Amino acid sequence: MSNRNNSINVPESKQAMEQFKQQAASEVGVNLKQGYNGDLTSREAGSVGGQMVKKMIESYEQNMK
């Protein structure tokens, strides 16, 4: 059985990750509220997460050049 942990390892980065999530949500047209967003559809949540991954990959590729 695997032990999953989705906590942020560097507490100072929590605000930056929240801003990143808000920006990604805005880019895909999903309105996030402060705090709980459990009422999002799977499609909306997936769109936000997918956009975040896309941006992280783009950033990594830019730094590789």
VMD Tcl script that builds the backbone (N, CA, C; Angstrom):
set m [mol new atoms 195]
animate dup $m
set s [atomselect $m all]
$s set {name element resname resid chain x y z} {
  {N N MET 1 A 0.844 -1.171 0.000}
  {CA C MET 1 A 0.000 0.000 0.000}
  {C C MET 1 A 0.895 1.242 0.000}
  {N N SER 2 A 0.621 2.164 -0.921}
  {CA C SER 2 A 1.473 3.344 -1.008}
  {C C SER 2 A 0.968 4.433 -0.070}
  {N N ASN 3 A 1.893 5.215 0.427}
  {CA C ASN 3 A 1.568 6.334 1.294}
  {C C ASN 3 A 1.675 7.601 0.463}
  {N N ARG 4 A 0.535 8.211 0.125}
  {CA C ARG 4 A 0.525 9.415 -0.699}
  {C C ARG 4 A 0.504 10.639 0.197}
  {N N ASN 5 A 1.264 11.637 -0.186}
  {CA C ASN 5 A 1.331 12.863 0.576}
  {C C ASN 5 A 1.349 14.027 -0.398}
  {N N ASN 6 A 0.274 14.808 -0.427}
  {CA C ASN 6 A 0.180 15.946 -1.332}
  {C C ASN 6 A 0.513 17.263 -0.648}
  {N N SER 7 A 1.184 17.191 0.486}
  {CA C SER 7 A 1.503 18.421 1.192}
  {C C SER 7 A 2.697 19.114 0.540}
  {N N ILE 8 A 2.770 20.408 0.739}
  {CA C ILE 8 A 3.877 21.199 0.208}
  {C C ILE 8 A 5.036 21.095 1.183}
  {N N ASN 9 A 6.194 20.734 0.671}
  {CA C ASN 9 A 7.360 20.515 1.528}
  {C C ASN 9 A 7.985 21.807 2.040}
  {N N VAL 10 A 7.847 22.902 1.290}
  {CA C VAL 10 A 8.405 24.180 1.702}
  {C C VAL 10 A 7.240 25.116 1.989}
  {N N PRO 11 A 6.936 25.333 3.262}
  {CA C PRO 11 A 5.756 26.134 3.614}
  {C C PRO 11 A 5.708 27.503 2.944}
  {N N GLU 12 A 6.867 28.118 2.721}
  {CA C GLU 12 A 6.920 29.440 2.110}
  {C C GLU 12 A 6.412 29.428 0.669}
  {N N SER 13 A 6.380 28.255 0.047}
  {CA C SER 13 A 5.960 28.175 -1.350}
  {C C SER 13 A 4.443 28.046 -1.493}
  {N N LYS 14 A 3.740 27.908 -0.403}
  {CA C LYS 14 A 2.288 27.697 -0.467}
  {C C LYS 14 A 1.581 28.846 -1.185}
  {N N GLN 15 A 1.926 30.073 -0.859}
  {CA C GLN 15 A 1.292 31.224 -1.496}
  {C C GLN 15 A 1.620 31.272 -2.987}
  {N N ALA 16 A 2.855 30.981 -3.347}
  {CA C ALA 16 A 3.236 30.986 -4.757}
  {C C ALA 16 A 2.474 29.915 -5.528}
  {N N MET 17 A 2.300 28.734 -4.931}
  {CA C MET 17 A 1.544 27.667 -5.597}
  {C C MET 17 A 0.077 28.051 -5.738}
  {N N GLU 18 A -0.469 28.732 -4.753}
  {CA C GLU 18 A -1.861 29.182 -4.827}
  {C C GLU 18 A -2.032 30.191 -5.951}
  {N N GLN 19 A -1.091 31.117 -6.089}
  {CA C GLN 19 A -1.143 32.093 -7.183}
  {C C GLN 19 A -1.017 31.387 -8.533}
  {N N PHE 20 A -0.125 30.415 -8.615}
  {CA C PHE 20 A 0.078 29.646 -9.837}
  {C C PHE 20 A -1.216 28.924 -10.222}
  {N N LYS 21 A -1.883 28.335 -9.244}
  {CA C LYS 21 A -3.140 27.628 -9.484}
  {C C LYS 21 A -4.221 28.597 -9.949}
  {N N GLN 22 A -4.304 29.759 -9.309}
  {CA C GLN 22 A -5.297 30.763 -9.699}
  {C C GLN 22 A -5.050 31.241 -11.133}
  {N N GLN 23 A -3.788 31.450 -11.482}
  {CA C GLN 23 A -3.444 31.896 -12.835}
  {C C GLN 23 A -3.816 30.828 -13.858}
  {N N ALA 24 A -3.485 29.587 -13.583}
  {CA C ALA 24 A -3.811 28.493 -14.497}
  {C C ALA 24 A -5.320 28.363 -14.666}
  {N N ALA 25 A -6.060 28.497 -13.579}
  {CA C ALA 25 A -7.521 28.410 -13.646}
  {C C ALA 25 A -8.083 29.533 -14.503}
  {N N SER 26 A -7.550 30.720 -14.327}
  {CA C SER 26 A -8.000 31.862 -15.111}
  {C C SER 26 A -7.739 31.632 -16.597}
  {N N GLU 27 A -6.596 31.064 -16.930}
  {CA C GLU 27 A -6.230 30.821 -18.329}
  {C C GLU 27 A -7.153 29.822 -19.015}
  {N N VAL 28 A -7.726 28.898 -18.255}
  {CA C VAL 28 A -8.628 27.904 -18.854}
  {C C VAL 28 A -10.091 28.227 -18.581}
  {N N GLY 29 A -10.367 29.397 -17.982}
  {CA C GLY 29 A -11.736 29.851 -17.781}
  {C C GLY 29 A -12.477 29.209 -16.626}
  {N N VAL 30 A -11.746 28.775 -15.605}
  {CA C VAL 30 A -12.374 28.177 -14.420}
  {C C VAL 30 A -12.266 29.187 -13.281}
  {N N ASN 31 A -13.388 29.466 -12.650}
  {CA C ASN 31 A -13.401 30.405 -11.525}
  {C C ASN 31 A -13.189 29.655 -10.224}
  {N N LEU 32 A -12.039 29.888 -9.607}
  {CA C LEU 32 A -11.750 29.284 -8.311}
  {C C LEU 32 A -12.093 30.255 -7.198}
  {N N LYS 33 A -12.575 29.714 -6.100}
  {CA C LYS 33 A -12.832 30.510 -4.906}
  {C C LYS 33 A -11.630 30.356 -3.977}
  {N N GLN 34 A -11.507 31.270 -3.037}
  {CA C GLN 34 A -10.497 31.105 -1.998}
  {C C GLN 34 A -10.945 29.951 -1.114}
  {N N GLY 35 A -10.049 29.066 -0.787}
  {CA C GLY 35 A -10.385 27.944 0.079}
  {C C GLY 35 A -10.912 26.752 -0.694}
  {N N TYR 36 A -12.013 26.198 -0.213}
  {CA C TYR 36 A -12.562 24.944 -0.728}
  {C C TYR 36 A -13.134 25.098 -2.138}
  {N N ASN 37 A -12.739 24.211 -3.042}
  {CA C ASN 37 A -13.254 24.198 -4.407}
  {C C ASN 37 A -13.728 22.806 -4.791}
  {N N GLY 38 A -14.240 22.060 -3.824}
  {CA C GLY 38 A -14.682 20.695 -4.061}
  {C C GLY 38 A -15.909 20.576 -4.937}
  {N N ASP 39 A -16.529 21.708 -5.258}
  {CA C ASP 39 A -17.701 21.675 -6.120}
  {C C ASP 39 A -17.356 21.773 -7.602}
  {N N LEU 40 A -16.067 21.815 -7.929}
  {CA C LEU 40 A -15.660 21.827 -9.333}
  {C C LEU 40 A -15.975 20.478 -9.970}
  {N N THR 41 A -16.278 20.512 -11.256}
  {CA C THR 41 A -16.464 19.250 -11.965}
  {C C THR 41 A -15.092 18.622 -12.194}
  {N N SER 42 A -15.084 17.350 -12.509}
  {CA C SER 42 A -13.818 16.669 -12.809}
  {C C SER 42 A -13.147 17.315 -14.005}
  {N N ARG 43 A -13.933 17.713 -14.969}
  {CA C ARG 43 A -13.385 18.372 -16.164}
  {C C ARG 43 A -12.698 19.681 -15.795}
  {N N GLU 44 A -13.352 20.491 -14.949}
  {CA C GLU 44 A -12.762 21.767 -14.544}
  {C C GLU 44 A -11.469 21.556 -13.757}
  {N N ALA 45 A -11.507 20.660 -12.785}
  {CA C ALA 45 A -10.315 20.390 -11.976}
  {C C ALA 45 A -9.187 19.847 -12.847}
  {N N GLY 46 A -9.527 18.965 -13.770}
  {CA C GLY 46 A -8.523 18.409 -14.680}
  {C C GLY 46 A -7.933 19.458 -15.590}
  {N N SER 47 A -8.767 20.398 -16.027}
  {CA C SER 47 A -8.279 21.484 -16.886}
  {C C SER 47 A -7.267 22.349 -16.152}
  {N N VAL 48 A -7.569 22.650 -14.884}
  {CA C VAL 48 A -6.646 23.470 -14.088}
  {C C VAL 48 A -5.337 22.713 -13.867}
  {N N GLY 49 A -5.422 21.465 -13.441}
  {CA C GLY 49 A -4.210 20.667 -13.212}
  {C C GLY 49 A -3.404 20.478 -14.493}
  {N N GLY 50 A -4.087 20.228 -15.585}
  {CA C GLY 50 A -3.405 20.063 -16.875}
  {C C GLY 50 A -2.688 21.324 -17.299}
  {N N GLN 51 A -3.331 22.476 -17.086}
  {CA C GLN 51 A -2.703 23.752 -17.436}
  {C C GLN 51 A -1.478 24.005 -16.566}
  {N N MET 52 A -1.564 23.631 -15.291}
  {CA C MET 52 A -0.416 23.804 -14.402}
  {C C MET 52 A 0.763 22.958 -14.877}
  {N N VAL 53 A 0.496 21.708 -15.250}
  {CA C VAL 53 A 1.560 20.824 -15.734}
  {C C VAL 53 A 2.145 21.373 -17.029}
  {N N LYS 54 A 1.285 21.829 -17.922}
  {CA C LYS 54 A 1.748 22.396 -19.192}
  {C C LYS 54 A 2.703 23.564 -18.944}
  {N N LYS 55 A 2.324 24.468 -18.035}
  {CA C LYS 55 A 3.160 25.626 -17.718}
  {C C LYS 55 A 4.486 25.207 -17.079}
  {N N MET 56 A 4.452 24.180 -16.216}
  {CA C MET 56 A 5.684 23.700 -15.586}
  {C C MET 56 A 6.632 23.111 -16.634}
  {N N ILE 57 A 6.085 22.356 -17.567}
  {CA C ILE 57 A 6.912 21.763 -18.625}
  {C C ILE 57 A 7.501 22.855 -19.506}
  {N N GLU 58 A 6.694 23.847 -19.874}
  {CA C GLU 58 A 7.195 24.960 -20.681}
  {C C GLU 58 A 8.331 25.682 -19.972}
  {N N SER 59 A 8.161 25.913 -18.669}
  {CA C SER 59 A 9.192 26.586 -17.889}
  {C C SER 59 A 10.476 25.759 -17.846}
  {N N TYR 60 A 10.335 24.466 -17.645}
  {CA C TYR 60 A 11.498 23.583 -17.607}
  {C C TYR 60 A 12.226 23.602 -18.945}
  {N N GLU 61 A 11.460 23.525 -20.034}
  {CA C GLU 61 A 12.071 23.515 -21.366}
  {C C GLU 61 A 12.796 24.821 -21.649}
  {N N GLN 62 A 12.227 25.942 -21.195}
  {CA C GLN 62 A 12.879 27.238 -21.371}
  {C C GLN 62 A 14.200 27.302 -20.614}
  {N N ASN 63 A 14.217 26.730 -19.421}
  {CA C ASN 63 A 15.442 26.746 -18.598}
  {C C ASN 63 A 16.504 25.799 -19.114}
  {N N MET 64 A 16.111 24.843 -19.957}
  {CA C MET 64 A 17.075 23.889 -20.520}
  {C C MET 64 A 17.874 24.514 -21.668}
  {N N LYS 65 A 17.351 25.565 -22.255}
  {CA C LYS 65 A 18.009 26.209 -23.426}
  {C C LYS 65 A 19.220 27.004 -23.022}
}
mol reanalyze $m
mol bondsrecalc $m
mol representation Tube
mol addrep $m
